[in-house]
């Protein structure tokens, strides 16, 4: 329970910090446009120039952003078709190595000015993955983009990932050919950098990495002065582990409903039956759902249309799917224990 209240206090601090930073951003808008230079990070220029290379992907745009676009883009074992539906979603469809269909459905980000789509083999397993950057408001060292990736495992099956906001571009610090990304959090007046590397179609946490400039250890604490810091006694800056490699909960969905959150935005509340007979009511407990059965692998993000989310949740309830929860493992109790980057549903 202590960890739970710790997380609530953390969220309150983040909210206050975000409000303060928003005010600063308005005053310093010209500076905010320079977020891409990442000069606030305590790294050498040679390190920051070691960016992971990917090829731009031009996504087809259907008339009025609905209907079949009919274009195939080079991701996965055999490419993927891109279409749009009348609910405002963009849908990627392809086949894995065994010929099983997969789909990835999310909000139509092509309506956002400045979005980027790229293709590259992030985890160096020989299969091309999808990378999407969606613009967000931020000032240094906050990011310019939210990161979405769809990586494909050795069988060509898709595994999604959505970065929870503070993300800084893809790197290849150690030169091993696998992508890394840096996640930036803010707490107790410290910026906290954590590093994640692509491996086996997932993002795993990296505690240290060695490049030509030497060994770097994570998490790394720093300030606006571009200097690494050591938190003062009694200060415990907190950052989520955003990797999607560790299973932190399992169970089944019993029911769900839509309601308003604290910001009066639509949010889904899910009742989950966990291990040991525990029942949890979780608010917006996922960034993405992956439903896997014998005929298909279907991915629906939390930003997809309500109909798509409802269909996925109903299928998991009606067909009694077993759920595994990955990401955001803060070891808390109560509602906080439900927060996950991915719900993976299997028969």
C-alpha positions in Angstrom: 0.0 0.0 0.0 2.9 2.3 0.7 4.0 1.9 -2.9 0.5 2.8 -4.1 0.5 6.1 -2.2 4.0 6.8 -3.4 2.8 6.4 -7.0 -0.2 8.7 -6.3 2.1 11.4 -4.8 4.3 10.9 -7.8 1.4 11.5 -10.2 0.4 14.7 -8.3 4.0 16.0 -8.5 4.1 15.2 -12.2 0.8 17.1 -12.7 2.1 20.2 -10.9 5.4 20.0 -12.7 3.7 19.7 -16.1 1.5 22.7 -15.3 4.6 24.8 -14.4 6.4 23.6 -17.4 3.5 24.5 -19.6 3.6 28.1 -18.4 7.3 28.2 -19.0 6.8 26.8 -22.5 4.4 29.6 -23.4 6.9 32.2 -22.4 9.8 30.4 -24.1 8.0 29.1 -27.2 11.0 29.9 -29.5 13.3 27.8 -27.3 10.8 24.9 -27.3 11.3 24.5 -31.1 14.9 23.6 -30.4 13.9 20.4 -28.4 15.4 18.3 -31.2 19.0 19.3 -30.3 18.8 17.5 -26.9 21.5 19.8 -25.5 20.0 19.4 -22.1 21.0 15.8 -21.9 24.4 15.1 -20.2 26.0 13.3 -23.2 28.7 14.2 -25.6 27.8 15.4 -29.1 29.4 12.3 -30.6 27.0 10.1 -28.5 24.0 12.1 -29.4 24.9 11.9 -33.1 24.8 8.1 -33.0 21.2 8.0 -34.1 19.6 4.7 -35.2 19.0 4.7 -39.0 15.6 4.0 -40.5 14.0 4.6 -43.8 11.0 6.9 -44.2 7.7 5.3 -45.1 5.1 7.2 -47.1 1.7 6.1 -45.9 -1.2 6.3 -48.4 -4.0 8.8 -47.4 -7.4 7.8 -48.5 -9.9 10.5 -49.6 -11.3 12.2 -46.4 -9.1 9.7 -44.5 -11.6 6.9 -44.9 -11.9 3.9 -47.3 -9.3 1.5 -48.8 -6.0 3.1 -49.6 -4.6 0.0 -51.3 -0.9 0.6 -50.7 1.5 -1.9 -49.3 4.4 -0.8 -47.1 7.6 -2.8 -46.4 7.1 -4.1 -42.9 6.8 -7.6 -41.4 7.6 -10.8 -43.3 5.7 -9.9 -46.4 4.6 -6.2 -46.1 1.4 -4.7 -44.9 -1.7 -3.1 -46.5 -2.8 0.3 -45.1 -6.5 1.2 -45.0 -8.8 3.6 -43.1 -12.3 3.1 -41.6 -15.2 5.5 -41.2 -14.5 5.6 -37.4 -11.3 7.5 -38.0 -8.8 4.6 -37.5 -5.9 3.6 -39.6 -5.4 -0.2 -40.0 -2.3 -2.1 -41.0 -2.9 -5.7 -42.2 -0.3 -8.4 -43.0 0.6 -12.1 -42.6 3.2 -13.7 -40.3 5.6 -16.4 -41.6 3.0 -19.1 -41.1 0.4 -17.2 -43.1 -1.7 -16.1 -40.1 -3.3 -12.7 -40.5 -2.4 -9.8 -38.2 -3.9 -6.4 -37.9 -2.8 -3.2 -36.1 -5.5 -0.6 -35.5 -5.0 2.8 -34.0 -6.3 6.4 -34.3 -5.5 8.0 -37.7 -2.3 9.8 -36.8 -1.9 10.9 -40.5 -4.2 13.8 -39.6 -1.5 15.2 -37.4 0.8 17.7 -39.0 4.4 16.6 -38.6 3.9 12.9 -38.0 6.6 10.5 -39.3 6.5 6.9 -40.2 9.7 4.8 -40.7 10.7 1.2 -41.3 13.8 -0.5 -39.9 14.9 -3.8 -38.3 14.9 -2.5 -34.7 16.0 -5.7 -32.9 18.2 -7.1 -35.7 16.2 -10.3 -36.2 16.0 -9.9 -40.0 12.4 -8.6 -40.1 11.5 -5.0 -40.8 9.6 -3.2 -38.1 7.2 -0.2 -38.1 8.1 3.1 -36.3 5.7 5.9 -35.9 6.4 9.4 -34.4 3.4 11.5 -33.4 4.1 15.1 -32.5 3.4 16.4 -29.0 4.0 19.6 -27.2 7.2 19.8 -25.2 10.2 21.9 -24.3 13.7 20.6 -23.7 14.5 18.1 -22.5 10.9 16.9 -23.1 10.3 15.2 -26.4 8.9 16.3 -29.7 7.2 13.0 -30.4 5.3 10.1 -28.9 6.8 6.8 -30.1 4.8 3.8 -31.4 6.5 0.7 -32.6 5.3 -2.6 -34.0 8.1 -5.1 -33.9 7.9 -8.6 -35.4 9.2 -11.7 -33.6 11.1 -14.5 -35.2 7.8 -16.0 -36.5 6.7 -12.6 -38.0 4.1 -12.1 -35.3 3.6 -8.4 -34.3 4.2 -7.0 -30.8 3.1 -3.4 -30.2 4.7 -0.7 -28.0 3.6 2.8 -27.2 5.9 5.1 -25.3 4.2 6.9 -22.3 5.0 10.4 -23.5 8.5 11.5 -22.6 10.6 9.9 -25.3 13.8 11.0 -27.0 14.7 9.7 -30.5 16.1 6.2 -31.4 19.8 5.7 -30.9 22.5 3.0 -31.4 24.9 4.0 -28.7 26.9 0.8 -28.5 26.9 0.1 -32.3 25.5 -3.4 -32.0 22.8 -2.7 -34.6 19.9 -2.8 -32.2 17.9 0.3 -31.5 17.8 2.0 -28.1 15.4 4.7 -26.9 15.7 7.0 -24.0 12.7 7.7 -21.8 12.7 10.9 -19.8 10.7 11.4 -16.6 10.6 14.4 -14.2 10.2 14.1 -10.5 11.5 15.9 -7.3 13.2 18.6 -9.5 15.2 15.9 -11.4 15.0 14.7 -14.9 15.4 10.9 -15.0 16.8 9.2 -18.1 16.2 5.4 -18.5 17.4 3.4 -21.5 15.7 0.6 -23.4 17.0 -1.6 -26.2 15.1 -3.6 -28.8 15.5 -7.4 -28.4 13.3 -10.2 -29.4 10.5 -7.8 -30.7 10.3 -6.1 -27.3 11.9 -3.2 -25.5 14.0 -4.3 -22.4 15.5 -2.1 -19.8 19.2 -1.4 -20.0 21.1 -0.7 -16.8 24.4 0.1 -18.5 25.7 0.5 -22.0 29.2 1.0 -23.4 30.1 3.0 -26.4 33.4 4.6 -27.6 32.9 7.3 -25.0 32.9 4.8 -22.1 30.3 3.2 -19.9 27.0 4.9 -19.1 24.8 3.7 -16.3 21.0 4.1 -15.9 18.8 5.5 -14.5 20.6 8.8 -14.9 19.6 11.9 -13.0 20.3 15.4 -14.4 19.1 19.0 -14.4 18.7 21.9 -16.8 22.4 22.6 -16.3 23.4 19.7 -18.5 25.1 18.0 -15.5 24.6 14.6 -14.0 23.3 14.7 -10.5 23.0 12.5 -7.4 19.7 12.9 -5.6 20.0 14.5 -2.2 19.4 12.5 0.9 15.7 12.0 1.5 14.9 12.7 -2.2 13.6 9.7 -4.2 12.9 10.6 -7.8 10.7 8.0 -9.4 10.3 6.9 -13.0 8.2 4.1 -14.3 9.9 1.1 -15.9 8.3 1.3 -19.4 9.8 -1.9 -20.8 7.3 -4.5 -22.1 9.4 -7.6 -21.3 8.3 -8.3 -17.7 4.9 -9.9 -16.8 3.6 -8.2 -13.7 0.0 -9.4 -13.5 -2.4 -12.0 -15.0 -6.1 -12.5 -14.9 -9.4 -12.2 -16.9 -11.7 -9.3 -17.7 -15.1 -9.6 -15.9 -16.7 -6.4 -17.2 -16.0 -2.8 -18.3 -17.7 0.5 -18.7 -17.0 4.0 -20.1 -17.0 7.1 -17.9 -15.3 10.4 -17.3 -11.9 10.7 -15.7 -10.5 13.6 -13.6 -10.1 15.7 -16.7 -13.6 14.9 -17.9 -12.2 12.9 -20.8 -13.8 9.6 -21.9 -12.0 6.7 -20.2 -12.7 3.0 -20.0 -12.9 1.3 -16.6 -12.2 -2.4 -16.6 -13.0 -4.9 -13.8 -10.3 -7.6 -13.7 -10.3 -10.9 -11.8 -6.7 -11.5 -10.8 -4.8 -14.2 -9.0 -5.8 -15.3 -5.6 -9.4 -14.2 -6.2 -8.6 -10.5 -6.1 -10.8 -8.2 -8.1 -9.5 -4.8 -9.4 -11.3 -1.9 -11.1 -8.8 -0.4 -13.4 -9.0 3.0 -15.2 -7.6 3.0 -18.7 -5.4 0.0 -17.9 -3.6 -0.3 -21.2 -2.0 1.4 -24.1 -2.6 -1.5 -26.5 -4.4 -4.9 -26.5 -3.0 -7.8 -28.4 -5.5 -10.6 -29.0 -3.9 -13.8 -30.2 -5.8 -17.0 -31.4 -5.4 -19.7 -34.0 -6.7 -17.6 -36.9 -5.2 -14.1 -36.2 -3.2 -11.7 -34.1 -5.2 -8.4 -33.6 -3.8 -5.3 -32.0 -6.1 -2.4 -30.9 -4.6 0.7 -29.2 -6.4 2.7 -26.5 -6.6 5.6 -29.0 -8.5 3.6 -31.6 -12.2 4.2 -32.0 -14.5 3.2 -29.1 -16.1 0.6 -31.3 -12.8 -1.1 -31.9 -11.9 -1.0 -28.2 -15.4 -2.3 -27.2 -15.1 -5.2 -29.7 -11.7 -6.2 -28.4 -12.9 -6.1 -24.7 -16.1 -8.0 -25.5 -14.2 -10.7 -27.4 -11.9 -11.1 -24.4 -14.9 -11.5 -22.0 -17.1 -13.6 -24.2 -14.3 -16.0 -25.3 -12.8 -16.1 -21.8 -9.3 -15.1 -22.9 -6.5 -15.3 -20.3 -4.7 -12.0 -20.0 -1.1 -11.1 -19.3 -0.1 -7.6 -18.3 3.2 -6.2 -19.4 4.9 -2.8 -18.7 4.7 -0.1 -16.0 5.5 -2.6 -13.3 5.5 -0.3 -10.3 4.6 -3.2 -7.8 1.7 -1.2 -6.4 -1.7 -2.3 -5.1 -5.2 -1.1 -6.0 -6.0 0.7 -9.2 -2.3 1.4 -9.8 -1.5 -2.3 -10.2 -3.6 -2.3 -13.4 -1.5 0.3 -15.3 0.1 -1.6 -18.2 1.6 -0.8 -21.6 0.2 -4.0 -23.1 -2.6 -6.5 -22.4 -1.7 -9.7 -24.2 -4.8 -11.9 -24.5 -4.5 -15.6 -25.4 -6.9 -18.6 -25.4 
